[in-house]
Every structure is written in structure tokens, then in C-alpha cells.
Amino acid sequence: MTTSRFAQSLGALDAVLRARFADAAAHAGQGSDAVPEIVLGPARDPAHGDFATAAALAAGKLWKRNPLEIAQRVAGAGVANMPGVATIDAKPPGFINLRMTPAFWAGVVREVLENGSSYGRSDALAGGGPILLEFVSANPTGPLNVVQGRSSSLGATLAAMLRFAGATVHTETYVNDAGTQLDLLADSVFARYATLSGIDTPMPDDGYKGEDIVEVARALHARDGDRWLSAPEQERRRAIGEFARDTIVAQQRADL
């Protein structure tokens, strides 16, 4: 997949900055392997420029030198060999700021318009093997809460981003129906179900008492009538538990 011109420009800037830091390292009596990682990102304050790097701070710590002097040496070479850069300067305590030309940003806008929704798509993660992303994985005993809704949005967004970068992503939501909670869910639904049939039945001490349990009981009664009032306990518990689980999970998925 073709790399965007924007990414190519940043790659070229990275190469120039690396060369300048190599020169600064030599000036400080350091080897070429002492060049720090160059992380070029958006400037925190737009008034200072479009992009910035704190690499001089890392270099100062590594070389035992004043980071501002390092930044000034790197920026002092000006914008030579930096296409699209209008200005480059150093700011205390050792930041290097770059401001891009209007023509550079016009080119970015043009490329975005040309590529539409596929702008920025890459195959950077295509060779890394499939990714299994699990999120939400709520208990099938009631409606989703705000935290689970937030994790759903975050998980779906992360999956979309990974796919946009070329990864093969499989998403999974685990239905945690193991243990005694499904039996307790079944007994809670049965208590409401029996009450709907005219038999006052107390809820289990640790039962699920939400209004959603009443709705599940109504759906069960609408489907099966009074069938489960006289059924053997284990058969009744298994059947009602499965019905309640499937009903609640379906509602959770609809909410997602």
C-alpha cells in the first residue's frame, strides 16, 4: 500500500533531524550510536509551531550536556533540506519546534480529498498475525452498565483502528455463564414467573431483583404459559436459566 505524502514528508524530516543529532553528538564527543530516538509529534502549544520534538532533552541527559544548547545547534542549521518547513527553532528547556508552510498543509488537504475515507489506511500491521480482541464480556444476568458501554465503544474503535492499519482482527465478547450465577438467575426469573401465574413466590436471598428480571419472566410466561410451575426443579432451572441467559444476551447485543 502506498505511503501517504504526509507520512513521507514526516519520514524525510525524521531523517534530517537524525543527521543533525548525529552531528551534534559528534560535536559533544559522542558516538553515532548515542543519537536518541527522534519522536516528532504535534506541538503542545500551536503558537510555537506545528510539530515538536523533545529529543534534545533526552540527548542532554545522555550526553551530560545542556539540552537547550543541543536544540539550538540542531535548529541553527535552518530549514535547509527540509521541504515544507517554514521555520525551525529551539525553545527552553530543549524543545525543537517546526512550523510548516501553507503549501505543505494545502498538499495534505488535497491528498485527503483525493483519498476520501481511505486516507491514512496502511498495511503496517498486515504481517503481524491475527489479533483476538476481547471486550465487554458482561455477565448475562442483567443490562449493560455505563462502564461496559464505554468498553464496548473503546473496543470497537480499537478494532477499527487496527484493521485500518492492515491487521486481521477478530472481536469476541465472552458470555460468562459459568458457576452458580445462572442457577440464581433461573431461580430469580422463576420467582417472578410464578408470581405472574398467581403463585406468590419469594425471591432468593441473593436473587436478581431488577425490573429486567420481570420482563424476562413475562417473556417466558408469554411463550410457555404455566408449563414450568410443575416441572422437576433441575429441568425447570436448566430451561429457565438458558432462556433468561439467551434473552438477556440478545438485549445486551442489541444495546451494543
Rosetta blueprint (number, residue, H / E / L):
1 M L
2 T L
3 T L
4 S L
5 R H
6 F H
7 A H
8 Q H
9 S H
10 L H
11 G H
12 A H
13 L H
14 D H
15 A H
16 V H
17 L H
18 R H
19 A H
20 R H
21 F H
22 A H
23 D H
24 A H
25 A H
26 A H
27 H H
28 A L
29 G L
30 Q L
31 G L
32 S H
33 D H
34 A H
35 V L
36 P L
37 E L
38 I L
39 V L
40 L L
41 G E
42 P E
43 A L
44 R L
45 D L
46 P H
47 A H
48 H H
49 G L
50 D L
51 F E
52 A E
53 T E
54 A L
55 A H
56 A H
57 L H
58 A H
59 A H
60 G H
61 K H
62 L H
63 W H
64 K L
65 R L
66 N L
67 P H
68 L H
69 E H
70 I H
71 A H
72 Q H
73 R H
74 V H
75 A H
76 G H
77 A L
78 G L
79 V L
80 A L
81 N L
82 M L
83 P L
84 G L
85 V E
86 A E
87 T E
88 I E
89 D E
90 A E
91 K E
92 P L
93 P L
94 G L
95 F E
96 I E
97 N E
98 L E
99 R E
100 M E
101 T L
102 P H
103 A H
104 F H
105 W H
106 A H
107 G H
108 V H
109 V H
110 R H
111 E H
112 V H
113 L H
114 E H
115 N H
116 G H
117 S H
118 S H
119 Y L
120 G L
121 R L
122 S L
123 D L
124 A L
125 L L
126 A L
127 G L
128 G L
129 G L
130 P L
131 I E
132 L E
133 L E
134 E E
135 F L
136 V L
137 S L
138 A L
139 N L
140 P L
141 T L
142 G L
143 P L
144 L L
145 N L
146 V H
147 V H
148 Q H
149 G H
150 R H
151 S H
152 S H
153 S H
154 L H
155 G H
156 A H
157 T H
158 L H
159 A H
160 A H
161 M H
162 L H
163 R H
164 F H
165 A L
166 G L
167 A L
168 T L
169 V E
170 H E
171 T E
172 E E
173 T L
174 Y L
175 V L
176 N L
177 D L
178 A L
179 G L
180 T L
181 Q H
182 L H
183 D H
184 L H
185 L H
186 A H
187 D H
188 S H
189 V H
190 F H
191 A H
192 R H
193 Y H
194 A H
195 T H
196 L H
197 S L
198 G L
199 I L
200 D L
201 T L
202 P L
203 M L
204 P L
205 D L
206 D L
207 G L
208 Y L
209 K L
210 G L
211 E H
212 D H
213 I H
214 V H
215 E H
216 V H
217 A H
218 R H
219 A H
220 L H
221 H H
222 A H
223 R H
224 D H
225 G L
226 D L
227 R H
228 W H
229 L H
230 S L
231 A L
232 P L
233 E H
234 Q H
235 E H
236 R H
237 R H
238 R H
239 A H
240 I H
241 G H
242 E H
243 F H
244 A H
245 R H
246 D H
247 T H
248 I H
249 V H
250 A H
251 Q H
252 Q H
253 R H
254 A H
255 D H
256 L L
